[in-house]
Amino acid sequence: MTLTLPLHGKAVIVTGGASGIGRASAELLIERGAKVAIWDLAGDTLAVAEEIGAQGQVVDVTADLAAPVAEAVAALGGVTGLVHAAGRAHPEPVGAFTADSWDEVVDVNLRAHALLTQALLPHLEQAAASGVGPSVVAISSIEGMAANPWIPAYCASKAGLLGLTRSMAAQLGASGIRVNSVCPGFIVTPMIQQVLDIPEMKQEYEQAAPLGRMGAPREVAGAVAFLLSDDASFITGTEIVVDGGLISKH
């Protein structure tokens, strides 16, 4: 008896794929049978790609995406899915951010997801026509749902992803393309390592959720892999919260 992996036949681009939630998602997708291209600006992007068995590209998601998309499509033999895990955050409350620092966060977190999905649309439609259910997943955040006074640009961009998810799902459902978001809570990733280096802050983060701990990137990746799979074939226009129950306290 031949066992078919749940993501066999899927071909997925993962932005921010060299570390954190992006890397964990790429690794799990590959384990479950998908072909994966990771995009990142990190210097070790190509080394990570080789290590985990992905196609790798050094890509600025705020720049022209035509060439990177074409390269990924050629390398993977098409694209059936997207995970937008690339992200930026600056601790700049109102009164501290600049137009440039605001735009940097929103451009990476929100604008890039819209433009990349648009660039991939012909390939996602082709996948749907061939019977391979295409799926788009944005990595949003519980901070797109609950207040954080220190990172308004981040909160606005992550809330924007939830609205964008619903809008795109409403449009693209007729083409058989599903669009969803995942909202992580406090996850141990390089993005927040500086905060975790402060013992008091680390303790606060660990105790914030009802489960009494922070999450691991792999735990978010599980939700991502589910949304990309055919097990989620009737799920679109919504979000999965992966936060250990933290949002329940707001």
N, C-alpha and C positions, 0 to 999 in steps of 0.2 A: 504494500500500500504506500503510495507516494503522498507525503504531507505537503500541502500547498501553504506557504506562508501568507499571513493575512494581507500583506501589502505587496504581494507579487504582482508585477505589471504596473505598479505606480512609479512615477519619476518625478521627484520633488526638488525644488530649489529651497534652500534654507538660508536666509540672510542672518548675519550675526552668528554664523555656524561654527566659528573657531573656538568658542568658549561658552560657558554658562548654559542657559536653557537652549540656545541654538545648537550647541555641540551635542548636548544630551539628546535632543530631538533627532538630530542627524544620525547619531549612533543607533538609537532605537529603531528608527525607520529602516536603516540598513539591516539590522538584525531581523526585522520582520519582512524582509524581502524587497524593499523599495530600492530603486536607484536614486542616488542623491547627489546634488551639487551644492557645496557650501560656498557662500559668499561672505567675505569679511574684509576689513581693512587691516587686521592684525598682521604683524610680520611673519607669524608662524602659520598663516592660513594654509599654504600649500603643504606644509609638513603635517598639519592636522588632517588634511584631506587624505594624504597618503596613508597616514596611520589608521584611519577609520574606514578606508575603502570608498571614499567619496571622490567626485570630481571637484576640484577647488579652483576658485578664482578670487583674486584680490579686486574687490569692487567697492566703489563709493556709491551707495544707493541713492545719493542725492544728485548724482551726475547722469549723463545720458546712458540709458540702459539698453539701447538697441544692440550693441555689440556683445555685452555680457549675456543677454537673453539668447542671441543667436548661437553663441558658443555653448551655452548650457543645453539648448535644444539639440544641437549637433552631437554633443557628448553623451546625452542621455537617450537620444532617439525620440525626442519629444518631451513635453512637460505636462504632467497631469495634476500637479499640486504645488502649492506655495506655503511656506511658513515664514512669516515676517517676524523674526526675533531680533533684528538689529535695533538698537535703542540708545538713546542719550538721556541723561538727567543732569541738571545743574541745580545745586542748592541755592536758589536765588528767589527769595520771596518778593512780593510786590514792593517796589522801591529799590530793588537791587539788580533786577535783570535789565539787559539792554535789548534793543531790537535785534541785534545780531545773535545774542545768546538765546533769545526766545526762538528765533527762526531756526537755529541749529537743532534745537530739540524737536520742534514741530516738523521740520523737514525730514529728519531721519525717522521719527516715530510714526508720523501720520501721512505726510505728503508722499513719501517714498512708497508706502504700501498701496496707495491709490494708483500711482503711476506705474508701479510694477505689475499690479493686477491688470491694469489696462494693456500694458505691453504684452502680457501673457495671454490675453483674451483669445486671440485666434487659435492658440495651441490648446487652451482649455476647452474651447468649443470643438476642436478636432478630436480631443480625447473623449468628450461626451458623445460625439457622433460615432466613434468607434466602439462605444460600449464600456469604456473605462471611466468610472465616475470621478470627475475632477472635483477638487476641494481646495479651498483657500482658508488658511488659518492665520489670524493676527494674534500676536502676543500683546494683549492689553495689560491691565493691572487692576487690582482692587482699588488702586489710587485713581482710577478713572471712575470709580463708583463712590468713594468716600474721601473726605477732605484730608489734605496734607498741606499745611500752610507754608512749607518750605520749598515746595517744588511746583509752583502753579503751571509752568509750561509743560512739565511732564504730565500733571493731572489732566490738563486740557487736551494734550495730544492723545492720552490713553482713553479719555472719555470720547474723543473724536473717533477713535478706532471702533468703538461700540456703535456709534451712529453710522459710520461708514460701512460696517459689517451689515447692518440691517438694510441700508440702502442698496448695497450691491447684491445682497441676497434676494431682495425683492425684484431686482431687475434680472439677475442672471439665473434665477430658478427655472425660468422657461427654457433655458438652454441646457438644463441639467447640471449646472455648476452650483455647488454648495459653498457658502461663505459663513464662517464662524470665528469666534474669538475665544481665547483662553485668558483668564484673569488670575495670575499668580498673586499670592500674598508675599510674605517675607521668605525669600528663597536664598540659600547660600550661593551667591555668584560673585564673580570678580567686580561687578558693578557696585556692590555695597561692601566690598572688603574693607575699605577705609573705615566705615562705620563699625564694622564688626571687630576691628582692632582696638576699639575703645571698650573696655570690659563692661562698663555700666550700660552702654548702648547694646552690646551683644546680649546681655542679660534681659534687657527690656524687649528686644526683638524675640528672643527665645520664649519669653513668657507671655507674649501678646496674644497668641492664638489659644483657643480652648484646648487644643491638643498638646500644648505646652512645649512646643519646639518649632524650629524653623523647618522649611521644606527643602528637599533636594531637587536639583534640576531634573533628575530622572523622573520624579513624581509629576512634574509638569509635562514632561515629554510623553508620559502615558496618555494624558488627555489629548495632546496633539496627535499622537498616533491613532487614537480612537477616531478623532474627527476626520482624519484622512482616509480611514478605512471604510469599507462597504457596510460595516456594522452600524455606521452613523448615516446610512443612506437617506434617512428621512429627517435629518437634523440640519437645519440651516437658519441663518438669521438670528443666532443666539450666542450665548457665552457660557463657558464652563468655568466656575470659580474653583481654584486650587489653592486654598489658603489656610487649611487647618481649622476652619471655622471662624477666622478673624472677622470677616465681614458681618457675622451674626451679632457682633458686639457693638456695631455702629447703628 
